[in-house]
Amino acid sequence: MAASSKPTLAFFGATGGTTASALALALKDGYFTTALARTPTKLRTLMENQYNIPPATLDAQLQIIQGSAKDIEVVKETLAPQGKHPALIVISGLGAYPEMSIKPPFIVNTDPTLCGDAMTVLMNALRQLRREGRISEAQKPLVYVGSTTGLSAKRDVPYALAPLYHVVLASAHKDKTVMETVLAEASTEMGPEAPISNFVIGRPTLLMDGPAKGLSQVKTGWEKHPAAPNATSEKETAAAIGYTIRRSDVGAWIFEKVIKGGHSGNPWAGKCVSMTY
């Protein structure tokens, strides 16, 4: 199937393992994609060398926009590139790198507000594009964002991992919580500047490298986000509780369930999805 017959996809944080895996699968399946990257050559080299995407495919199906996820103008260009259809599905896997600190919790992010700040910029970019007439009501995107277990009010991590999640990773989780809330609240907006159609929040457990085991090995559960309790009318399930999951399997889940699940009527829309083995 030709790339033009499928919805345009926009990727943020595409050099990260889960998002890169999803992008590679989308390219192999013929989707036209845009991606925001600080260093375009890094992303292109990653796609060629690690995921074996032919240069001709990258030339035809991947438009890389150089810049920062906090720069609203380049974010707008990634979402609605000139001369192309706007992205109907947006995939964000942004995250900051951890670094050691002499103060508790001893590990902090290099940019402790990156995820929340970038999501605010993303939503404002979409509001501007709506206001400018570059995205219609029917073209409001479905937005997937990569988050983490450990943010739910219910238990969704093994007891043995609780100290790691709630103490060592406290800085990262605070940022992810802000990110989730900004996205969920945006889904409740109505009117001519409403930015999105709905969202999917992915909450994988500890991410590991390695080849994919296959989606048959992935356990999922889901809950509603408290800031958007009406984003889905379905009844919540129990959380999927486990220790690890590979980035390649999360990427495969994003591709199969979010991207191939479609922009309209996606069964995972409005859900915060825990993932593990």
RODO-2510 file (C-alpha; in nm, 4 decimals, decimal comma):
residues 277
     n   res          X          Y          Z
     1     m     0,0000     0,0000     0,0000
     2     a     0,1344     0,3416    -0,0894
     3     a     0,2407     0,5779     0,1850
     4     s    -0,0060     0,8420     0,0606
     5     s    -0,3053     0,6128     0,1314
     6     k    -0,2166     0,5908     0,4992
     7     p    -0,2328     0,8630     0,7641
     8     t     0,0713     1,0817     0,8149
     9     l     0,2519     1,0138     1,1429
    10     a     0,4577     1,2571     1,3522
    11     f     0,7303     1,1382     1,5906
    12     f     0,9003     1,3168     1,8796
    13     g     1,1942     1,1577     2,0613
    14     a     1,2447     0,9194     1,7697
    15     t     1,6035     0,8256     1,8575
    16     g     1,4816     0,6577     2,1775
    17     g     1,4441     0,2802     2,1695
    18     t     1,0673     0,2426     2,1901
    19     t     0,9853     0,5295     1,9553
    20     a     1,2595     0,4344     1,7100
    21     s     1,1233     0,0799     1,6941
    22     a     0,7730     0,2084     1,6205
    23     l     0,9054     0,4485     1,3563
    24     a     1,1006     0,1727     1,1822
    25     l     0,7959    -0,0541     1,1702
    26     a     0,5858     0,2298     1,0282
    27     l     0,8421     0,3024     0,7571
    28     k     0,8602    -0,0649     0,6615
    29     d     0,4806    -0,0703     0,6336
    30     g     0,4663     0,2266     0,3973
    31     y     0,3639     0,5186     0,6193
    32     f     0,4782     0,8734     0,5475
    33     t     0,6328     1,0115     0,8643
    34     t     0,7785     1,3285     1,0058
    35     a     1,0200     1,3365     1,2976
    36     l     1,1681     1,6156     1,5051
    37     a     1,5353     1,5608     1,5887
    38     r     1,8140     1,7764     1,7263
    39     t     2,0604     1,5932     1,5016
    40     p     1,8902     1,4612     1,1857
    41     t     2,1946     1,2594     1,0788
    42     k     2,1810     1,0654     1,4057
    43     l     1,8223     0,9578     1,3402
    44     r     1,8849     0,8706     0,9773
    45     t     2,1948     0,6682     1,0639
    46     l     2,0002     0,4859     1,3360
    47     m     1,7256     0,3917     1,0911
    48     e     1,9755     0,2709     0,8307
    49     n     2,2211     0,0833     1,0512
    50     q     2,0145    -0,0555     1,3377
    51     y     1,6766    -0,1030     1,1695
    52     n     1,7944    -0,1721     0,8130
    53     i     1,5720     0,0883     0,6489
    54     p     1,6937     0,1477     0,2907
    55     p     1,8054     0,5033     0,2075
    56     a     1,5431     0,5194    -0,0683
    57     t     1,2681     0,4503     0,1861
    58     l     1,3996     0,7214     0,4163
    59     d     1,4153     0,9678     0,1273
    60     a     1,0549     0,8964     0,0296
    61     q     0,8839     0,8431     0,3640
    62     l     1,0728     1,0249     0,6406
    63     q     1,0906     1,4025     0,6672
    64     i     1,3220     1,5020     0,9518
    65     i     1,2800     1,8495     1,0986
    66     q     1,5788     1,9764     1,2945
    67     g     1,5185     2,1468     1,6266
    68     s     1,3999     2,1258     1,9849
    69     a     1,0696     1,9934     2,1162
    70     k     1,0428     2,3191     2,3127
    71     d     1,0486     2,5325     1,9937
    72     i     0,6867     2,5797     1,8932
    73     e     0,7604     2,6705     1,5309
    74     v     0,9534     2,3519     1,4511
    75     v     0,6966     2,1500     1,6449
    76     k     0,4246     2,2997     1,4239
    77     e     0,6235     2,2100     1,1119
    78     t     0,6587     1,8520     1,2377
    79     l     0,2847     1,8261     1,2985
    80     a     0,1741     1,9930     0,9757
    81     p     0,4607     2,0049     0,7238
    82     q     0,4172     2,2445     0,4344
    83     g     0,2707     2,0718     0,1304
    84     k     0,1780     1,7558     0,3235
    85     h    -0,1246     1,6307     0,5119
    86     p    -0,1098     1,7035     0,8863
    87     a    -0,0270     1,4124     1,1125
    88     l    -0,3355     1,2245     1,2297
    89     i    -0,1361     1,0187     1,4807
    90     v     0,1412     1,1668     1,6962
    91     i     0,3904     0,9483     1,8822
    92     s     0,6004     1,1064     2,1583
    93     g     0,8731     0,9216     2,3430
    94     l     1,0647     1,2142     2,4868
    95     g     1,2671     1,1690     2,8030
    96     a     1,5699     1,3200     2,9750
    97     y     1,8860     1,1318     3,0674
    98     p     1,9459     1,0572     3,4376
    99     e     2,2541     1,1852     3,6175
   100     m     2,3934     1,1323     3,9653
   101     s     2,3427     1,3859     4,2431
   102     i     2,5009     1,4186     4,5872
   103     k     2,1574     1,4930     4,7311
   104     p     1,8628     1,2541     4,7704
   105     p     1,7207     1,0899     4,5649
   106     f     2,0746     1,0808     4,4154
   107     i     1,9485     1,0449     4,0569
   108     v     1,7946     1,3418     3,8763
   109     n     1,7172     1,4117     3,5132
   110     t     1,9444     1,6334     3,3038
   111     d     1,6322     1,8333     3,2149
   112     p     1,3864     1,7667     3,4991
   113     t     1,0913     1,9382     3,3283
   114     l     1,1491     1,8263     2,9683
   115     c     0,8466     1,6000     2,9330
   116     g     0,5978     1,8406     3,0863
   117     d     0,7378     2,1425     2,9042
   118     a     0,7465     1,9645     2,5683
   119     m     0,3882     1,8413     2,6059
   120     t     0,2737     2,1956     2,6838
   121     v     0,4486     2,3188     2,3685
   122     l     0,2969     2,0343     2,1655
   123     m    -0,0563     2,1176     2,2790
   124     n    -0,0022     2,4900     2,2183
   125     a     0,1343     2,4132     1,8715
   126     l    -0,1794     2,2157     1,7900
   127     r    -0,4008     2,4959     1,9211
   128     q    -0,2199     2,7429     1,6956
   129     l    -0,2525     2,5120     1,3949
   130     r    -0,6256     2,4819     1,4618
   131     r    -0,6547     2,8594     1,4898
   132     e    -0,4617     2,9060     1,1645
   133     g    -0,6848     2,6596     0,9809
   134     r    -0,4013     2,4148     0,9092
   135     i    -0,5698     2,1390     1,1109
   136     s    -0,9453     2,0899     1,0809
   137     e    -1,1822     1,9438     1,3392
   138     a    -1,1639     1,6061     1,1630
   139     q    -0,7835     1,6222     1,1571
   140     k    -0,7283     1,6641     1,5300
   141     p    -0,4661     1,3982     1,6042
   142     l    -0,4663     1,1013     1,8336
   143     v    -0,1591     1,1466     2,0569
   144     y     0,0370     0,8608     2,2116
   145     v     0,2885     0,9456     2,4821
   146     g     0,5400     0,7184     2,6503
   147     s     0,5165     0,7372     3,0290
   148     t     0,5846     0,4771     3,2998
   149     t     0,4265     0,2564     3,5603
   150     g     0,4435     0,3912     3,9125
   151     l     0,2222     0,6943     3,8471
   152     s    -0,1140     0,5340     3,9169
   153     a    -0,2983     0,5864     4,2439
   154     k    -0,3355     0,2068     4,2404
   155     r    -0,0485    -0,0384     4,2766
   156     d     0,1001    -0,1150     3,9348
   157     v     0,4578    -0,2162     4,0241
   158     p     0,5906    -0,5156     4,2205
   159     y     0,6558    -0,4459     4,5878
   160     a     1,0265    -0,5137     4,5332
   161     l     1,0487    -0,2256     4,2850
   162     a     0,8599     0,0277     4,4975
   163     p     1,1738     0,1910     4,6490
   164     l     1,3284     0,2305     4,3034
   165     y     1,0145     0,3804     4,1562
   166     h     0,9074     0,6090     4,4358
   167     v     1,2468     0,7266     4,5645
   168     v     1,5233     0,6879     4,3075
   169     l     1,3056     0,7739     4,0072
   170     a     1,1032     1,0440     4,1827
   171     s     1,2374     1,3274     3,9639
   172     a     1,1508     1,1538     3,6385
   173     h     0,8084     1,0510     3,7651
   174     k     0,7213     1,4049     3,8697
   175     d     0,7916     1,5228     3,5155
   176     k     0,5954     1,2354     3,3592
   177     t     0,2996     1,3138     3,5860
   178     v     0,2896     1,6723     3,4598
   179     m     0,3185     1,5482     3,1005
   180     e     0,0276     1,3076     3,1408
   181     t    -0,1939     1,5696     3,3025
   182     v    -0,1286     1,8303     3,0319
   183     l    -0,2240     1,5767     2,7646
   184     a    -0,5294     1,4400     2,9433
   185     e    -0,6650     1,7870     3,0203
   186     a    -0,6200     1,8882     2,6551
   187     s    -0,8448     1,6000     2,5503
   188     t    -1,1362     1,7572     2,7389
   189     e    -1,1208     2,0851     2,5437
   190     m    -1,3993     2,1715     2,3020
   191     g    -1,4335     2,4315     2,0297
   192     p    -1,2326     2,5636     1,7349
   193     e    -0,8939     2,5437     1,9110
   194     a    -0,9357     2,2016     2,0741
   195     p    -0,5983     2,0384     2,0066
   196     i    -0,6534     1,6617     2,0000
   197     s    -0,9165     1,3979     1,9330
   198     n    -0,7957     1,1723     2,2146
   199     f    -0,4845     1,0204     2,3707
   200     v    -0,3166     0,6929     2,4587
   201     i    -0,0735     0,6968     2,7507
   202     g     0,1724     0,4073     2,7500
   203     r     0,3039     0,3025     3,0906
   204     p     0,5648     0,0302     3,0403
   205     t     0,7551    -0,1068     3,3355
   206     l     1,1382    -0,0988     3,3456
   207     l     1,2654    -0,0800     2,9880
   208     m     1,5337    -0,3180     2,8658
   209     d     1,7242    -0,3646     2,5417
   210     g     1,7180    -0,6795     2,3330
   211     p     1,5215    -0,8409     2,0512
   212     a     1,1444    -0,8424     2,0732
   213     k     0,9781    -1,1425     2,2366
   214     g     0,6534    -1,0769     2,0515
   215     l     0,3254    -0,9175     2,1548
   216     s     0,1918    -1,2546     2,2691
   217     q     0,4320    -1,2185     2,5637
   218     v     0,3193    -0,8658     2,6546
   219     k     0,0642    -0,8235     2,9336
   220     t    -0,1453    -0,5067     2,9438
   221     g    -0,3954    -0,3460     3,1759
   222     w    -0,5434     0,0003     3,1726
   223     e    -0,7101     0,2731     3,3731
   224     k    -0,8642     0,6115     3,3059
   225     h    -0,6699     0,9281     3,3705
   226     p    -0,8238     1,1316     3,6553
   227     a    -0,8002     1,4495     3,4456
   228     a    -1,0037     1,2905     3,1638
   229     p    -1,2429     1,0353     3,3171
   230     n    -1,4796     1,0547     3,0190
   231     a    -1,2152     0,9957     2,7503
   232     t    -1,3414     0,6372     2,7310
   233     s    -1,6704     0,4856     2,8415
   234     e    -1,5246     0,1405     2,9016
   235     k    -1,4675    -0,0131     3,2437
   236     e    -1,1108    -0,0145     3,3728
   237     t    -0,9147    -0,3375     3,4024
   238     a    -0,6562    -0,4446     3,6571
   239     a    -0,3040    -0,3141     3,6035
   240     a    -0,0464    -0,5400     3,4420
   241     i     0,2188    -0,5845     3,7114
   242     g     0,5673    -0,7082     3,6268
   243     y     0,9358    -0,6230     3,6320
   244     t     1,0595    -0,5488     3,2814
   245     i     0,9720    -0,5156     2,9154
   246     r     1,1942    -0,4688     2,6121
   247     r     1,1885    -0,1435     2,4201
   248     s     1,1405    -0,3351     2,0967
   249     d     0,8166    -0,4889     2,2240
   250     v     0,6839    -0,1533     2,3413
   251     g     0,7611    -0,0160     1,9953
   252     a     0,5776    -0,3083     1,8374
   253     w     0,2785    -0,2445     2,0649
   254     i     0,2718     0,1218     1,9643
   255     f     0,2791     0,0247     1,5977
   256     e     0,0164    -0,2492     1,6144
   257     k    -0,2258    -0,0959     1,8644
   258     v    -0,1906     0,2803     1,8210
   259     i    -0,0747     0,3331     1,4620
   260     k    -0,2518     0,0419     1,2951
   261     g    -0,5389     0,0799     1,5410
   262     g    -0,6156     0,4018     1,3577
   263     h    -0,6997     0,7625     1,4217
   264     s    -1,0772     0,7222     1,4565
   265     g    -1,2342     0,4637     1,6828
   266     n    -0,9058     0,3377     1,8227
   267     p    -0,9947     0,0902     2,1009
   268     w    -0,7054     0,2151     2,3162
   269     a    -0,8028     0,5824     2,3010
   270     g    -0,8539     0,7503     2,6376
   271     k    -0,6607     0,4842     2,8273
   272     c    -0,3454     0,4726     3,0412
   273     v    -0,1984     0,1352     2,9501
   274     s     0,0400    -0,0572     3,1761
   275     m     0,2714    -0,2966     2,9876
   276     t     0,5025    -0,5710     3,1083
   277     y     0,5943    -0,9359     3,0582
***
